[in-house]
Amino acid sequence: MTSIDRRRALRAGAGAAMAGALATGCAADAGPDRTAQDRAAQDRTPQDRPASAASPSAAPPRPAPAARRFPGQPVEITHGPRDRDRVALTFHGAGDPATARAVLAEAERAGAKITVLAVGSWLDSHPDLARRVLDGGHDLGNHTQRHLSVTELPEAEAYAEITGCADRLRRLTGSIGTWFRPSRTQYSTPLVTRLARRAGYPHVLSYDLDSLDFTSPGATAVTRTVTGLIQRGSVVSLHFGYADTVAALPALLDDLDRRGLRAVTTTELLS
């Protein structure tokens, strides 16, 4: 039995569970835009949240990996080396938690690692997902606190957006995260890049392939866009908050496997 056959057999057994999770979670998802519940949760402090969501374990886990500089890489990274059979699938961390868990589970069944750029207000509402990402061996980073158009904000407000999410990540994981990606833009500006570096991020993570999954074009279209444009070293932009993305992932990962491309964290892509 080939690796693809084994993967398909595993997915067949897990498909019913995934469908059940998505049935309740995906219909109401609005992607990066926050719901009223998310907005209310943003204003709560950790002390205000239920104890079950914030209680530390008896033996606190080790702090998450910190952001670090990659010598030879530009300050704004759009892709990795073109001479290695590796790609990075990066996900904007927002939306219904059921879709997030479904993406993580599917990636892990396929032996893939991903990079999650989490929105701080999303972490306020779903703090357990920070450790869930890390426990799966994935990268976790910062996608601003409220997912505003950070490049259009005044300096002080833009800096608060970056550090607000960094503070959430540090509180939940012991680290500000390995990456920063500006919200609502593919590319940074000199100001936002400077603010990110001041906050502790040596690089700004962009991407060279936009899946356009946030337009909800259907799973087939998402798969076709990514597989038609991906190449060695690509950094792909995807989102947790869309059912099309979850549905597209099995075929997308199968295609990468057939082509000998391995989905790794952005840290591994550049290492």
N, C-alpha and C positions, 0 to 999 in steps of 0.2 A: 504494500500500500504506500503511495507517495505521500509527501508532507501535505500536499493540497488535499488528497483524499482524506487523510486523518483530520485535517482542519474542518473539512466539510461535514464529516461525521460528528465532530464535536459541536459544530454550529447547529446541526439538525436537532440535537438533544437540547440545546440551550435556546432554540428559537422561541418556543412557547413561553419560557420565562421572560425573555426580552420583550415579546409582544405584550405580555401582561403588564409589565412595568411601564411601557410606553403608552398603553391605552389610557392610563389614568393621568400620565404626566405630560404627554406631548401636545394634546389638543389645546391646552391653555397656554402653551409657551409662546412668548413674544420675543424670544431671542435676547439680545443685549439690553433691551428696554426693561426697566424695572416695573414690577407690579406694585399695586398699593401695599401689599404685604411686605414686599422688599423695601419699599420706602419707609414703612413703619419700623421695620427691623433695623434699618440703617441708624435710626436715632436711638436705639437701645444700647446701653453699655453692656459689657460682659456680665456685670452684676445683675442687670435687669433680665437677662435671658434665663431660661429654665436651667436649673442646676445640672440636669442630665445632659444638656448640650455642651456645657463648659467644664464639667468636672474633670480634673486631671486624673490620670491613671495612677495606681500605686507606685509604679516605676516609670517616671517620665521618659519618653523616647529621646534618643540623641537629637540634638539640633539638626535641622535640615542643612544641606549644602548651601554655602553662601555664594553670592555673585562674585565672579572673578574675571580677571583680564585674560584674553587670549592673544598672546603675542602674534604679530603679523596680521591680525584681523582689524578691519576698520572699526571705528566707533559705532557706526550703524551697520549691522550685519543683515544682508539680504539672502545669502546662501552660503553653503559650505563648499568644501573642495569638490571640484568637478571630476577628479580622478579616482574617486572611491564609490563603491556601490552602496551608498547610504543616502537616506533622505530623512528629513524631520517633518513630522506631522504636528503642527501646533494648533492648539484649540483655545479659543476665547472662552474663559470660564465664567459663564452666566447661564441664566435660564433654569428650567425645571431640573431638579437634582436627579430625577429618574433617567433623563437622557444622558446626564453626565455619567452615572453609574453604568448605563448600558454601553456607552462608548468605551469606558475603561475596561469593562469585562470583555468586550469583543476584541479590543487591542491585545489584552493579556492572553486570550485564547489563541490568538494568532502569533504570540511570541513577540509582539511589537511593543515598543516604548514610544511615548508621546511627550509633548511639552504642553503644559496647561498654564495659560496666562489668566490669572483669576482676577475678577472684579471685586474690590473690597467689600462693597455692600452685599454681594453674593456670599462672600465668606461670613459676613455678619449673620446672614440668615441660615447658612448651612456650614457651620464651622467644622463639622466632622469631615467634610470633603477634602480639606487641606491635607489631613493626615492620610486619607484614603488614596489620594494621588501619590503621595510620597511612598506609602507602603507598597504600591504597585511597581515601584522602581522608575517612576516618571519624573520629569522636571516640573517644578512649580515656580511660577513667576508672577509678576505684578502687571496688571492691566488697568491701573488707576482705581480710585475709590468709587466713583459714581458713573464711569463710562461716559463722560462728557467729551465734547470736542476739545481735547486738551491743548491742541496747538492754537486755539483761538482764545484761550483764557489769559487774563493778566498774569504776570509772573508769580505773584504771591498765591493766587488761587491754583495755578497749574502746579506749583510746588506742593501745595496742600493735597492735591489729588494724588500725586506720586507718593508722598510720605504717609498719607492716610492709609493707602493699601499696604505700604511697606510695614506700617505699625501693626496692622492686622496679621500679616504673615509672620512677623516676629513673635507676636503674642501666641499664635497658634502653633508655630513650628520651631521657634528659636532662631529664625533667619528671615531676612527680607526677601528671600527667593533668589533664584539663580539668574532671572532675566527680567527686563522691563520692556514692555511694548506700549507705545502711546495708544490711547483710545480714539476710535473714529477716524483713523488715518492710516495709510500704509507707511508713510514716511514721516520722520520726525522733523523738527525745525532746530536751528542752532540753539534757541533758547531752551526748548524742552530737553534736548540732548545735554545741555549744560546743567539743567536742574536735575536730571536723572543721575548724572555723575556726582553731583553734590549729595544726592540721597544715597549713594553707595553703589550705583550700577555702572561699571566701566563701559558697558555696551548698551546700545538700543537694538532690540531685535525686530527687524522688519520681515519681509518675505518676498519671494520672487514668483509665487504662484498663488493666486486667489481662487479658491474653489467656488466662490459665489454661492455657497450653500445658504447664506442668509437671505437670499432672494426666494428661497423655497421653490426651486425649479423642478424638483423630483429627484429621487435617488439616482436614477439612470443618468440624468444630466450632470449631477455632482460627480459621479464616477467617471463619466466621459470627459469632463473638464480636467479633472486631476490627471487621469491616466494619459490623456492626449498631450499634456504639456509638461509633465514631470520629467526631470532628468537627474543625473547624478548630482548630489549636493543640494537639491531643491529644499527650500523651506516653504511649506504649504500652510496657508491660512484656512482654518476650519472653525466651526463653532459647536459648543455643547448643546445649545438651546434649540436645535432643529431636528425633527424626526427624520427628515430626508438624509441628514448626515449619518445618523445611526444606521439607517437602512442601506446606505451606500457603502458603509465600511467593509463588510465582508467581501464584496466583489473588488473593491479598491485594493484591499490587502492581498487578495488572491492574485491580482494583476501584478502587484509589486513583486510577489514571490516568484511568479513565472518569469519575470524579467531579471531576477537576481538582485533586486533592490531591497535593502533592509531598512525598515523604519526604526529609527533610534532617537534618543533624546537629542536636543540641540547641543547639549554639553558633549555627548559622544560624537556627534557629527563634526564638531570642531576640534576634538581632541586628537 
